[in-house]
Amino acid sequence: MELKEIHKKLDKQCPADYKINEIILFAYPYRRVIVNATVNKSPEKSLQQIYTVLLETIKAGFETEEDIIKFLGLSEEDFILRELYFLRERGYANFISGKWFVTEEGNKFIKDNSILKILEEDEFEFLIDAITNEAIEKKEKLFSSEQTENKLEPNLTLNIKDPELLNGKHEQLSDIYKRINNNQAYLVDYDANKIKFDKKEYNDYYLIEYIPRLGKENDLEPYIEIRNNDKNFSLNKRLSKILMKEYPAILYKFSSSDRSSFANLYEEDEIEIDNFEKEKQQIKSIPETKTLSIWETQAQFEEALKTVKKKILIESPWIKKATLKYIDLFEKALKRNVKIVILYGIQGNDEHDYQTMEKLKELSNRFKNLYLIHLPSHFHQTHNFKMTGTHRKLVIKDNDYYIQGSFNFLSFNKKEGQKVANEESILISRNVEKKWKDIINEYKLNI
């Protein structure tokens, strides 16, 4: 389907005061995995009824096998008699001195036959999100066209059938298996060393970017949604939540748009010239957004520390030795009465350089305008138990701009010319004041 047709369909659902600025087809990475799992299943209803009849027959006084055969009208070779020995193995009945009797567990089964579970081997198929490393249910066949140019690179790069692929996922997989079996079967175990099938696959989605209409730029923030590549372009809430955290960096992985993607669409639909001119004015009124390379990000961060006038916020998961080279710039800014807010820490991976932390704590004791906030501790104190720390990398300088992307501001310790993993950031100079308010409200900061 052409983007113009998709635009018309989604434009009807567009929130008030927003318009669609970008529609981008992209491919999202997964690992499709199949394992042989040991599971607990309920027997078929017909079998449950047979077990109940057998136990009720014994309770009624038909205790010998001959009595049971005669009462139920069976033959000596009838398969149903084999189920008596299954009930014995399960502890629901017993056979002593030629007579059957019902055990205490058997009486419980008669009252509630759903308690019986049978261990079986089952082939279990699921997906692993190759960006978040989360196990998720496979609801439909994955499909990505060879013509899809925009492909997200996976964060999960383990070898095919690597046992580490399933490390720490038992609870997730148990929940998935129980859900797809309507709570009638439960995952007991699986052998991570014997993965039956593992394949790197992609699925196509649409990224939709919404921007404020003319006159609303200072009140509203642009945002993105991820839509499924189906008939109705249904909203994918899970991916929208994941990729919104990476916006706008995620957009600039795919697009070098000048923010006028759909101007031609409006023109082709013969919208009145006045309205079209308003759309162009709106596009021009949005301040420039700039993509920064790894070394440009590093330089821009240093420039921000040198030129900040009133306040700067730095959010970075880890504080390493790389931070030592900024200590002098921190001190000079603090002496200029600049407010410095450092947000750091992530539970479960909360490793920081001791020497550097001591330097920062020393500065914090000397300057009341340095806010050194360990987020896991802060969330505990503010009773925000839904968050365990941060993985976001963010710098906000005054009300001039903010930088957001994958660059670790306080732990990146490489020099230009050295081998590095690629990083990218986006410098945004619009709605900066609102960004400050959002962070303060989100984290309940008292600064």
N, C-alpha and C positions, 0 to 999 in steps of 0.2 A: 504493500500500500504506500502511495506517495505521502510525503510529509505534509503536504497541503491538506489532504483528506484527513489525516490524523489530527492535524491542527483544528480543523473545523469540528471534529467530533469532541475533542477535549476542551475546546474553547467554550462549549456550552456548560461545562462543569467548572470553569475557571472561577476562583474566589473573587468576590467584589474587590475592586481597587487594584487588581492584579491583571497582568496579561502574560501570555506565553511568549518567552523570548527565544528559547532553544528547544528543539526536539532532536535527540541524538540516539541513534541505534547503537547499542554496544553489547559486548559479550562478557558475561560474568563467569569466573572459573569455579569449577567444583571438582571433587574426586568422587566418582561413583564406585561404591564398595559393596561387595557381597561376602558374607562370612557364614560358615556353618555354626549355628548357635544351638546350645542346649536350652530348651524352653519348657516351661510348665504350662500344660494346656488342660482345659476341662474336657472330659470325654463327650462324645456326641450325646444328645438328649436321649436317644433311643437306648444307648448303653447304660446311661444313668437310671433309666426306668427298669432295665433288666436287673441291675444291681439292687435296686430297691425291692423289686418283686422277690428276688432270691432271699434277701435278708428278712423280709416280712414273712415269707413262707417258713423260714427256719424259726422265727419268733412265734409263729402260730402253732408250733409243735411238730412240724415235719422235719425231723432232725437227721434222719439217715438219708443217704443218697437215693435209695430205693423209694422212700416216702416222697422225696422231692420230685423224682421222675414221674411217679404215679400221679401226684397232685397237680403238677403242671402239664401233664400229658406229653412228656418228652420221651425220646428214645435214649438208650444208653450211649449212643454215639453222638448225641446232639451237642453242637458246639457250645451251647449255652452253659453246659455243665463245667466247661473249662473256666468259665468266669468265676466259679466258686473258689478256685485256687488262686485266681487273681485277687479276689477279696481277702483271701487268707494272707497273701503276700503283703497286702496293704494294711493288714491289721484290723480289718472290719469284721472278719469272721475267723473262727478257729475250728479245728477238727481233732477231737480227742476221743479215744476208745470207740471209734466207729460212728461218732455222733458230731454233728455240726452245731455250733452255737454262735450267737451274735455278741461281739465284744462291745465295750463302752464306746469305742470309736465308730463301730458299726451303727449303734443307736443314734449317734450324732449325725451320721450320714443320712439315716432315714429321715431325720428332722430337717436336714439341709444338705441336699445332694450336690450343691455347688462347691462343697469343701474339697471334693476329690480332684486332685491334679495329677497329671501323668507327664513324666519327663520324656521328651522327645527331641530328636534332632530336626532342625528346621533351617532352611536357607533364608537368610535375612539380608535384604538389600536396603541401602540408605545412601545419603549423600554427606559429604563433608565440605563445608564452605571453605574454599581455598584462600579466602581473604581473612576470615575470622577464626578458622580452624574449629568451627562448631559443627557437630553432627546434627543433621536435620532430616526430616522425612522426605522420601522421594515420592512425590504426588503424581508426576507425569514425566513423560519422556523428555529428555534434554535435547535441545536443537539449537545449533548455531550455523548460520549460513556461511559458506566460504567467502561470500562477498562482504561479510561484516568486518569492516576495517578496524574499528575501535575495540580492542580487547584489553581487559584489565589483566595485568600481570599478577599471578598468584603469590601470596605471601607464604603459602605452604609449599615447600619445595622438596619434601621427603621423597626418597626413591619409591618406585612402585612396590607395593606389598611390604613396606617397611613397618615392623611391629609398632614403632613409635606413633604411627598414624592413629592408633586406637588408644594411645596412652591417656588416661584420665577421662575416658568417655563412657565408662560403664553406666553411669547414672543417666546421661543423655540418651544412650542407646536403649536402656531399659524403659524410659519414658516413651520413646518413639515406638518400640515394639508393643508396649501395652496399649498405646493409643490406636495403632493401626489394627489391632486385634480386639478393639472395643472392650478392653479390660477383661477379656476372657482368656488371655494367655500372657505369660510373663517370661522375660528373659532371665535365665539363670546364669549362663556363662558363655564365653566364646574364647577361642584360642587366637590371640593376636599374632602368633607366629605362623598361623596357617590361614592367612587371608585367601579366600578362594578367587576373588576378582577385585581388581583395582585399576581404574582408568581415569586419566585426566580428561575432563570434558568441559564444554562451555554451554551456556544457555543465553539466548538473546533477550534483551529487555530494551525499553525506551527510557532515557533520562529526559525529564521535562523540567525546564527551568522557568520559574515564574518571577517576574520583576514588577515593582510597583508602577502604577500608571502615573501620568503627569500630575504633579502636585502632591503626590504621596511618598516621594522619595525619602523625605526626612522622617516620616512616620513609620514606614514599613521596611522590613528586610527582605531581600530576594531569598528564594529558597528553591529546593529541587524535590521532585518526587520520582520514584521509579515505578514504571508501569509494565505490566506483563505483556508479552507479545501475543495476546489473544484477541478474540473478536471484539471485545469491549474495552481493551486496554485497561484491565482492572488494576487497581492500586496494589502494589507489593509493599506492604507496611514494613516487613522485616528489612528488606534491602533499602527502603527509603530511610529508615532510621540509621542504618549502618553508614550509608554513603553521604547522608546529610552532615555527618560529623566531619567528612573530608571536603565539604563544599567551602569555597569554590575551587580548591585545588583539583578535585576530581573532574570538574568541567574543563579545565585547561589541559587535562591529559588528552582530551578528545577534540577540543575546539579552540581555534584562534579567532573566534568571532569578534566582529566589530560592534556587536550588540544591535545589529540591524537585520537579523536572519529572516524575519517575517515581514519586513517592510515591503518586499516584492509581492508577498501574498496579499497584503491589503490593497496594493495598487492593482493587482490583477483582478481582484474582486470589485474593482471600481468604487472603492470607498471614496467619499467626497474629499476633494483636495484639502479642505480645511482640517479634516480629521487626520489625514495623512501627514500634513505638516506638523500637527501636534505630536504625532508619533515620532517623527524625526527629531523634533525639539527635545522630546523626552530622552531619546537615545543620546543626544549631545549633552544633555544635562547631567548624565551619570558620569561621575569622575572616573578617571582612568584606573583600570586594574592591571597590575603589572606582574608578569611571571618572573621569578628569580631563580637562577641556577644555585647550586650548592655554595659556590664561592661568593656569588652576589648576595645570598642570604646572610652568610657570615659577615660580609662587609657592611651590609645594611644594619645588622644588629649592633655592630661596633659603632657605626655612625649614630644610631639611635641613642646609645649610652652617652656619646659625646655631646649631642645636641639637645637632648631632652630638657624641657624647661620646667615642667610642673610635676609630671607623674609618668611612670612607666610600669607596665605589668609584664612579668615573664613567667610563663607556665611551661614546665618541662619536666618529664618524669624523673630524671636522674640528675644529681649534682656530682660531677666527676672532676678530675684534675683540670679539665679544660676550662673550668670556671675561674681558676686562679689567675688567668691572664686578664680577666675582667675586674678583678678586685679593686685595682687602682681607679678604674673608671666608675665603679660603684661608689667608692669613697668620695671622689670629686663631685659626683652628682649629688650625693647626700649632703655634702658641704654647701651645695647651691640650694639646699632645702627642697630638692626633688624627692617626691614620694616614690619609693621603689617597693613593688609588691612581687615577691617570688613565691610561686605556687609549685610544689614538687611532691613526689612520692607516689608509689603505687604498691598496694598490698600484695605480698607474694613475690614481688620482684623489687624490693625496696632497698637497693644497695647503693650507697653513696660513699664518696671518698672522705675519710675521716679528717684529714688535714684541711681539706677545702671547707668542710662543714664547720670546723673550729674557727676558721677565718671569718666565715659569714656570721657565725654566732657572736664573735667578737665585735664585728661591725654593728650587729643588731643591738648589742648592749650599749654601744657608744651613740647610736643614732636611733631616735624614736621614729624617724620617718622611713626606716627599713622594716618591712613586714615580711618576715621569713615564715611561711606557713606550710607546715607538713600536712598535706591534705588527708591522709588516712586518719591522723590524730584529730584533725579539724572536723571531719565528718562524724567521728565518734562523739566528739564534744557537742556537736549540733544535732545529734541523733538522726543524722542522714545516713541510714544503714543501707541505702540502695547503691551508694557509691563507695568504692574501695580505694580511690586514688585517681590519678590522671594518666592518660596516655596522649593527651593533646599537647601539641607544640605551638605556642602562641606568644606573640609579643605585641603589646599595644603601647604606642608612643603618643603621649599627650592626647589631643583630639585630632592628630595629624593623619595617622594611618595605623593599621595593624597588619601583622605578618602571620600567616597560618600555612602549615604544610607538614612535611615529614622531617624537617630539620630539627635535631635535638640541640637547642641553644646552649644548654649548660653541660653537655657531655660530649659534644663533637670536638675531637682534638686532633684534627688532621690539618696539614698545610697543603696549599695548592701545588700540584705536581705529584702528590702521593696518590697511590691507588685507593679509591673509595667506592662505596656503594652509592648509586645515584640518589640524589635528594632534589626536591623541588618545593618551592614555596610561592605563595601568592601575596603580593602587597596590595592592600585595599585601602582606599582613602575616602570611602563614603560610609556614612552612618557609624562613625567611630565612637561617638558619644554613647550611642545606643549599645554598642558592643561592650563598653565599660559597664553600663547598667545591667546588661544581661549576665555578665560574669559575676558581678557583685550579688545579684539576686539568686543566680543559680547556686552559688556556693555559700550564700548567706555570710558574706564577708563584712566585717566591721572595720572598715578602713577609711 
